[in-house]
Amino acid sequence: MTNDFKIHLLLTGLVMAVFIAIPSLDAWAGAKQPATVDGADLGQRPEGIGLAPGQTAPDGALLDLDGNSATLSEVIAGRNTLLVFYRGGWCPYCNFQIRELHNSTKQFSEAGITPVAISVDTVDQARKTRATYALAFPVLADPDRNVHRQFNVLADGGKRGQIAVPSVFVINKAGQIVWSHADKDYSRRPTSEQLLGVVKGLNLDQ
């Protein structure tokens, strides 16, 4: 084997390594890390936004990624659920939050809860978000804003119309909201680590 051929093989291997690495880099494309919520502010909601713990989770109609109509109760199907309202796949803070939730899927599963993400995006846009970040949990489209309206988490998004106030609701197997958080500052979100701490502290299966 000549030295030139060895060099060719080495360069080929390096190029292949770069291409293999690209998907993991692209998985964070369009994402921007949000500020962390102060511990004292966890579980807080602005006045007039969201639903308080103790209420039954509304059961509005929305769309799955095949474009089929489904109700929230059908999607949750008696599971403990971490329901996350995000502004849309165009929002870099949302993309970071969603990707971070995906990276903690195993830990959420071990804690006995399943993340579910909802936005006002169309089915095609929601499908793109799930594919871009290879999400392992349900992503739902609510372009008619039915469920957003029922959870009282809509805000003026300017030219985008009404969009979600970034919000998180923990819903138990009985369909009751047991914890909620919302923040009008869209650049600030609870981390997955914070949410895992909240879930574990709720003792959902006891």
C-alpha positions as CSV (number, residue, x, y, z in Angstrom):
1,M,0.0,0.0,0.0
2,T,1.5,3.3,-1.1
3,N,1.8,6.3,1.2
4,D,-0.5,8.3,-1.2
5,F,-3.2,5.6,-0.9
6,K,-2.9,5.5,2.9
7,I,-3.4,9.3,2.9
8,H,-6.4,8.9,0.7
9,L,-7.9,6.4,3.1
10,L,-7.2,8.6,6.1
11,L,-8.9,11.6,4.4
12,T,-11.9,9.5,3.4
13,G,-12.3,8.3,6.9
14,L,-12.1,11.9,8.2
15,V,-14.8,13.1,5.7
16,M,-17.1,10.2,6.7
17,A,-16.6,11.0,10.3
18,V,-17.7,14.6,9.7
19,F,-20.8,13.6,7.8
20,I,-21.7,11.1,10.6
21,A,-21.3,13.9,13.1
22,I,-23.5,16.4,11.2
23,P,-26.9,15.0,12.3
24,S,-26.0,15.5,16.0
25,L,-24.9,19.0,15.2
26,D,-28.0,19.7,13.1
27,A,-30.2,18.5,16.0
28,W,-29.4,21.8,17.8
29,A,-29.8,23.9,14.7
30,G,-32.2,26.8,15.3
31,A,-32.1,26.3,19.0
32,K,-31.1,28.8,21.6
33,Q,-30.7,28.1,25.3
34,P,-33.3,29.9,27.4
35,A,-32.7,31.5,30.8
36,T,-33.4,29.2,33.7
37,V,-36.4,29.9,35.9
38,D,-35.5,30.8,39.5
39,G,-36.5,28.0,41.9
40,A,-38.9,30.3,43.8
41,D,-40.8,31.0,40.5
42,L,-41.4,27.4,39.6
43,G,-45.1,26.6,39.6
44,Q,-46.1,30.2,39.2
45,R,-48.4,31.7,36.6
46,P,-49.2,35.2,35.5
47,E,-52.6,36.4,36.6
48,G,-55.2,35.3,34.0
49,I,-52.9,32.8,32.4
50,G,-53.2,29.0,32.5
51,L,-55.2,26.7,34.8
52,A,-54.5,26.1,38.5
53,P,-53.8,22.7,40.0
54,G,-56.9,20.9,41.2
55,Q,-58.8,21.4,37.9
56,T,-59.7,18.7,35.4
57,A,-57.7,19.0,32.3
58,P,-59.8,20.2,29.4
59,D,-60.4,17.6,26.6
60,G,-60.3,19.6,23.4
61,A,-59.8,18.4,19.8
62,L,-56.5,18.7,18.0
63,L,-54.5,16.9,15.3
64,D,-51.8,14.2,15.4
65,L,-49.0,14.2,13.0
66,D,-50.9,12.1,10.5
67,G,-53.5,14.9,10.4
68,N,-56.1,12.8,12.3
69,S,-58.4,14.5,14.8
70,A,-57.9,13.4,18.3
71,T,-58.9,14.6,21.8
72,L,-56.3,15.3,24.5
73,S,-57.7,12.4,26.6
74,E,-57.2,10.0,23.8
75,V,-53.6,11.1,23.5
76,I,-52.9,11.0,27.2
77,A,-54.8,7.6,27.5
78,G,-54.6,7.4,31.3
79,R,-50.9,8.3,31.6
80,N,-49.2,10.8,33.8
81,T,-48.4,13.5,31.4
82,L,-46.1,16.5,31.2
83,L,-48.1,18.8,28.8
84,V,-45.8,21.4,27.3
85,F,-47.2,24.3,25.3
86,Y,-44.6,25.8,23.0
87,R,-44.8,28.8,20.7
88,G,-43.8,27.0,17.5
89,G,-41.0,25.3,15.6
90,W,-39.7,28.7,14.5
91,C,-38.9,29.7,18.1
92,P,-35.3,29.0,19.0
93,Y,-36.0,28.9,22.8
94,C,-38.8,26.3,22.2
95,N,-36.5,24.2,20.0
96,F,-33.9,24.1,22.8
97,Q,-36.6,23.2,25.4
98,I,-38.1,20.5,23.2
99,R,-34.7,19.0,22.4
100,E,-33.7,19.0,26.1
101,L,-37.0,17.2,27.0
102,H,-36.1,14.6,24.4
103,N,-32.7,14.1,25.9
104,S,-34.4,13.4,29.2
105,T,-37.0,11.0,27.9
106,K,-35.5,8.1,29.8
107,Q,-35.5,10.0,33.1
108,F,-39.1,11.1,32.6
109,S,-40.1,7.5,31.8
110,E,-38.4,6.3,35.0
111,A,-40.3,9.0,36.9
112,G,-43.5,7.6,35.5
113,I,-44.5,10.5,33.2
114,T,-44.7,11.1,29.4
115,P,-43.9,14.5,27.8
116,V,-46.5,15.7,25.2
117,A,-45.8,18.9,23.2
118,I,-48.5,21.1,21.7
119,S,-48.2,24.3,19.5
120,V,-50.4,26.2,17.1
121,D,-48.3,25.0,14.2
122,T,-49.8,23.2,11.3
123,V,-49.5,19.4,11.1
124,D,-46.6,19.8,8.5
125,Q,-44.8,22.2,10.8
126,A,-45.2,20.1,13.9
127,R,-44.1,17.0,11.9
128,K,-41.0,18.9,10.8
129,T,-40.2,19.8,14.4
130,R,-40.5,16.2,15.6
131,A,-38.3,14.9,12.7
132,T,-35.7,17.6,13.1
133,Y,-35.1,16.8,16.7
134,A,-35.9,13.0,16.4
135,L,-38.4,13.4,19.3
136,A,-39.4,10.3,21.2
137,F,-42.6,11.7,22.6
138,P,-45.9,12.9,21.0
139,V,-46.0,16.3,19.3
140,L,-49.5,17.6,18.5
141,A,-50.8,20.4,16.3
142,D,-53.5,22.8,17.4
143,P,-53.8,25.3,14.5
144,D,-57.4,26.1,15.5
145,R,-56.2,26.9,19.0
146,N,-58.9,24.8,20.6
147,V,-56.8,23.3,23.4
148,H,-54.7,26.5,23.8
149,R,-57.9,28.4,24.4
150,Q,-59.2,25.8,26.9
151,F,-56.0,25.9,28.9
152,N,-56.0,29.7,28.7
153,V,-52.5,30.0,27.4
154,L,-52.9,32.2,24.3
155,A,-51.0,35.4,23.7
156,D,-50.7,37.9,20.9
157,G,-47.9,36.7,18.5
158,G,-48.1,39.7,16.2
159,K,-48.0,38.7,12.5
160,R,-48.2,35.0,13.6
161,G,-51.6,35.6,15.3
162,Q,-52.3,34.1,18.7
163,I,-49.6,31.7,19.9
164,A,-48.9,29.9,23.2
165,V,-47.6,31.5,26.4
166,P,-44.9,28.9,27.2
167,S,-46.5,26.7,29.7
168,V,-46.2,23.3,31.4
169,F,-49.0,21.3,33.1
170,V,-48.5,18.0,35.0
171,I,-51.7,15.9,34.5
172,N,-52.2,12.7,36.5
173,K,-53.7,9.5,35.3
174,A,-57.1,10.6,36.5
175,G,-57.0,13.7,34.2
176,Q,-56.4,16.2,37.0
177,I,-53.9,19.1,36.8
178,V,-51.6,18.7,39.7
179,W,-49.0,21.3,38.9
180,S,-48.7,24.2,36.4
181,H,-46.3,26.8,35.3
182,A,-46.5,29.6,32.8
183,D,-44.3,32.6,31.9
184,K,-44.9,35.5,29.6
185,D,-41.2,35.9,29.2
186,Y,-40.7,33.4,26.4
187,S,-36.9,33.5,26.8
188,R,-37.2,31.8,30.2
189,R,-38.1,28.1,30.7
190,P,-37.9,25.5,33.4
191,T,-35.1,23.0,32.7
192,S,-35.8,19.3,32.3
193,E,-33.8,18.8,35.5
194,Q,-36.2,21.2,37.3
195,L,-39.3,19.5,35.9
196,L,-38.0,16.1,36.9
197,G,-37.6,17.4,40.4
198,V,-41.1,18.7,40.4
199,V,-42.5,15.4,39.0
200,K,-40.6,13.3,41.6
201,G,-41.9,15.5,44.4
202,L,-45.5,15.0,43.3
203,N,-45.5,11.3,44.0
204,L,-48.0,10.8,41.1
205,D,-48.5,7.0,41.5
206,Q,-49.1,7.1,45.3
